[in-house]
Amino acid sequence: MRARRAVILTIIAASCSPGGAVMCGEGTQQAGSSCIAIDANAPADASPAAVGRYTILAEPKLAASSGVRNRVVVTGTLPDGSSATDHIVLGFNRSGAGRYSIPTLRLGELGATTEFISCDLATPGCAGPLTLTVALASAPTVPVAHVDVELVDPIVVDPARRCLGGGNVLHLEGNDRIFSGNTTITNATFEVVLGFGEVFSVKVTPTGGTDAWTLTFDTRVHIMYLGPAAYENAGKAVQYSPYGIEELDHPAIDVSGFGNSCSELSGRFVVRDYTLNGNGVQNATFSFEQYCEGSTTAHLSGCIHYQP
């Protein structure tokens, strides 16, 4: 009789988990807030203390949107310096925060990559701190590495999203002498002044007006195509001429309008998309931030999307 009672108590203890944790059935294991199938090919003798060092990498701020895939990379190194080839399980510490596109992976020489697809910002309790974890498939409840991130408004991660509502768009936010306020311009003429592989310059003239905004982005210093990337430590763009190009030692940016411009500036810009074809610029989406005359507070930021 005592033996039978002990079995019943064991079942009850296994079914009740503090904090409302997910309980997984036979043949499955917990990964974050979900149950996944146990990988039958996973090594059974892996010990986190004996296997090596593991790292999970992600941007410190992840977009809180169910439509955005935030990249996550896991790497592992064995004690002898070679790459780990373990089966791993990815998890996180906050129920309902999202899911991984692939929650179980096998490491290789370059590690392994997946995406974290967050809950939506509009969902109460979605935004905020989150810890992403990685464990060996042989010990899925024992994290061997973690990274602390924060789920935030997707605009924080990708400011260009403000300009992707359809059509040609220029969005500006500023508190300097060039512009003070917040505006989105769609009713305007968008004219490409320069549209080469390393230089994009566009003039935006609001309908009914004579003054215009001019935006120039230049990566000739890199001798490379204006490809999707973040270009840091940008300085003032110079006048481009096919007959004489002033040498640059930095990426270049220049956003000016209505007769206002910077004599000296610093800033950065992000190319989200820049596509050329035989007819010129086919698509351009940039976000930017610039500071005039050495200021570290007053600035002008925004984004532009152009598609003829």
C-alpha positions in Angstrom: 0.0 0.0 0.0 2.8 2.4 0.8 4.5 1.6 -2.5 1.3 2.5 -4.4 0.9 5.8 -2.5 4.5 6.7 -3.3 3.8 6.2 -7.1 0.8 8.5 -6.9 2.7 11.2 -5.1 5.5 11.0 -7.7 3.0 11.5 -10.5 1.4 14.5 -8.8 4.9 16.0 -8.2 5.8 15.6 -11.9 2.5 17.2 -13.1 2.7 20.3 -10.9 5.4 22.8 -11.7 5.9 26.1 -9.9 5.3 29.2 -11.9 2.9 27.6 -14.3 5.7 26.1 -16.5 4.8 24.2 -19.6 4.7 20.4 -19.0 5.7 18.3 -21.9 4.5 14.8 -22.7 6.5 11.6 -23.5 8.9 12.0 -26.4 9.0 15.8 -26.1 11.0 18.4 -24.1 10.5 22.0 -23.2 12.1 24.8 -25.3 11.1 28.2 -24.1 7.4 28.1 -23.7 6.8 25.3 -26.2 7.2 21.5 -26.3 9.3 20.1 -29.1 10.2 16.5 -30.1 13.4 15.1 -28.5 16.1 14.6 -31.1 16.9 10.9 -31.1 20.3 11.7 -32.8 21.5 14.0 -30.0 24.6 12.8 -28.2 23.7 11.3 -24.8 27.0 11.9 -23.0 27.4 15.6 -23.4 28.2 17.4 -20.1 28.1 21.3 -20.3 31.1 21.4 -18.0 33.2 19.0 -20.1 32.2 19.9 -23.6 33.4 23.5 -24.0 32.3 27.0 -24.3 29.1 28.2 -26.0 27.9 31.7 -27.1 24.5 32.9 -28.1 24.5 36.2 -30.1 21.6 38.6 -30.9 21.2 42.4 -31.2 20.6 44.1 -27.9 17.2 45.4 -29.1 14.9 43.0 -31.0 11.8 44.2 -32.9 8.6 43.4 -31.0 6.6 42.4 -34.1 5.3 39.0 -35.2 6.3 39.9 -38.8 10.0 40.5 -38.0 12.6 37.8 -37.8 15.4 38.7 -35.4 18.6 36.8 -36.2 20.1 34.7 -33.5 23.5 32.9 -33.8 25.0 30.2 -31.6 28.6 29.1 -31.6 30.5 26.4 -29.6 34.1 25.6 -29.1 35.5 22.4 -27.6 38.4 22.3 -25.1 40.9 21.5 -27.9 39.8 24.6 -29.8 37.8 22.8 -32.5 34.2 23.7 -33.3 31.5 22.0 -31.3 29.0 19.9 -33.2 26.4 19.4 -30.5 22.7 19.3 -30.9 21.3 22.4 -29.1 18.0 23.6 -27.8 17.1 27.3 -27.7 14.8 28.8 -25.1 13.9 32.1 -23.4 12.8 33.1 -19.9 9.4 34.8 -20.5 6.3 32.9 -21.5 4.5 34.3 -24.5 7.4 36.4 -25.6 7.6 34.7 -29.0 9.1 31.7 -30.7 12.1 30.5 -32.7 11.8 29.7 -36.3 14.0 26.7 -35.6 14.3 25.9 -31.9 16.6 22.9 -32.2 19.8 23.0 -34.2 23.1 21.2 -34.7 26.2 23.3 -34.5 28.8 23.3 -37.2 32.1 25.0 -38.0 30.3 28.3 -38.3 27.9 27.6 -35.5 24.2 27.7 -36.2 21.6 30.4 -37.1 17.9 30.8 -36.4 15.4 33.7 -35.9 13.5 34.8 -32.9 10.0 35.9 -33.9 8.7 38.1 -31.1 5.2 38.7 -29.8 3.5 41.8 -31.2 4.1 45.2 -29.6 0.4 45.7 -29.3 0.1 42.7 -27.0 0.1 43.7 -23.3 3.3 42.8 -21.6 5.2 42.0 -24.9 7.8 44.7 -24.8 10.6 44.6 -22.2 13.6 42.6 -21.1 14.1 39.1 -22.3 16.9 36.4 -21.8 17.6 34.1 -24.7 19.2 30.8 -23.7 20.9 27.8 -25.3 21.2 24.3 -23.8 22.6 21.0 -25.0 19.9 18.7 -26.3 21.1 16.1 -23.9 20.4 18.4 -21.0 17.7 20.8 -22.3 16.9 22.4 -18.9 20.5 23.4 -18.1 21.5 26.5 -20.1 25.2 26.7 -21.2 24.9 30.3 -22.5 22.5 33.2 -22.5 22.2 36.7 -23.8 20.0 39.5 -22.4 18.0 41.5 -24.9 15.0 43.9 -25.0 11.9 43.7 -27.1 11.2 47.2 -28.4 9.1 49.1 -30.9 10.2 47.9 -34.4 10.8 51.6 -35.3 13.6 51.7 -32.8 15.3 48.7 -34.6 14.5 49.8 -38.1 13.6 53.6 -38.4 13.0 53.1 -42.2 9.8 51.3 -41.4 8.1 54.7 -41.0 8.7 55.2 -44.8 7.3 51.8 -46.0 3.6 52.5 -45.9 3.4 52.7 -49.7 4.5 55.2 -52.4 7.3 57.8 -52.1 7.8 59.0 -48.6 10.1 61.4 -46.7 9.9 61.4 -42.9 11.7 64.0 -40.8 12.2 64.5 -37.1 14.4 67.3 -35.9 15.3 69.8 -33.1 18.0 71.8 -34.9 18.2 74.9 -37.1 17.5 72.9 -40.2 14.2 71.6 -39.0 12.3 71.5 -35.8 9.3 69.2 -35.5 7.9 66.0 -37.0 6.6 65.6 -40.5 5.9 63.0 -43.2 5.9 64.2 -46.8 4.2 62.1 -49.4 2.5 64.7 -51.6 5.6 65.9 -53.4 7.8 65.5 -56.5 10.7 63.0 -55.8 13.6 63.6 -58.3 16.8 61.6 -58.4 19.7 64.0 -58.8 22.4 61.3 -58.7 21.8 57.6 -58.8 25.1 55.7 -59.1 26.3 52.6 -57.4 28.1 54.6 -54.7 26.0 57.8 -54.6 22.3 58.4 -54.1 21.0 62.0 -54.1 17.3 62.9 -54.3 15.4 66.2 -54.3 12.0 66.3 -52.7 9.7 69.3 -53.6 6.4 69.4 -51.7 3.5 70.0 -54.1 2.6 73.7 -54.4 5.9 74.8 -53.0 9.2 76.1 -54.5 11.5 75.1 -51.6 12.8 71.5 -51.5 14.7 69.0 -49.4 17.9 67.5 -50.8 19.3 64.2 -49.4 22.7 62.8 -50.4 24.3 59.5 -49.3 27.8 58.6 -50.6 30.1 55.6 -50.0 32.8 56.3 -52.6 35.4 56.1 -49.8 34.5 52.4 -49.6 34.9 51.9 -53.4 31.8 49.7 -53.1 28.1 49.6 -54.0 25.7 51.4 -51.6 24.6 48.0 -50.3 22.4 47.2 -47.3 24.4 48.1 -44.3 24.9 50.7 -41.5 27.4 53.4 -42.4 28.8 55.0 -39.3 31.0 58.1 -38.7 29.6 59.8 -41.8 30.7 63.4 -42.6 29.5 66.1 -45.0 29.0 65.0 -48.6 30.9 66.9 -51.2 29.8 68.0 -54.6 30.0 65.2 -57.1 31.3 65.8 -60.5 32.3 63.2 -63.1 35.2 65.5 -64.1 36.7 65.8 -60.6 35.9 64.0 -57.4 37.1 65.3 -54.1 38.6 62.5 -52.1 36.7 61.4 -49.0 38.0 59.6 -46.0 34.5 58.7 -44.6 31.0 57.8 -45.7 29.1 61.0 -46.5 25.7 62.3 -45.8 24.0 65.7 -46.3 20.3 66.4 -45.6 19.3 70.0 -46.2 16.2 71.9 -47.0 14.4 75.2 -47.3 17.7 77.1 -47.5 19.1 75.5 -44.4 22.2 73.3 -44.3 25.2 72.4 -42.2 28.7 73.8 -42.8 30.1 70.8 -40.9 28.2 67.7 -39.8 28.5 64.2 -38.5 26.1 61.4 -38.6 25.2 57.9 -39.8 22.9 56.3 -42.3 21.5 52.9 -42.9 20.8 51.5 -46.4 17.8 49.2 -46.1 17.5 48.8 -49.9 19.2 50.3 -52.9 18.5 48.8 -56.3 19.6 50.0 -59.8 18.7 48.8 -63.2 19.2 50.0 -66.8 16.8 52.9 -66.2 18.4 54.2 -63.0 17.3 53.9 -59.4 14.6 51.2 -59.1 14.2 51.3 -55.3 15.9 53.2 -52.5 15.1 53.0 -48.7 17.4 54.8 -46.3 17.2 56.0 -42.7 19.6 58.6 -41.3 20.7 60.8 -38.4 22.9 63.9 -38.7 24.3 66.5 -36.3 25.3 70.0 -37.4 28.4 72.1 -36.4 29.6 69.7 -33.7 26.4 69.4 -31.8 25.8 66.2 -29.8 22.2 66.8 -29.0 20.4 68.9 -31.6 20.0 66.7 -34.7 17.9 65.8 -37.7 16.8 62.2 -38.3 14.3 60.4 -40.5 14.0 58.1 -43.5 13.2 58.2 -47.2 11.7 55.7 -49.6 11.8 56.2 -53.4 10.4 54.0 -56.1 9.6 55.4 -59.5 
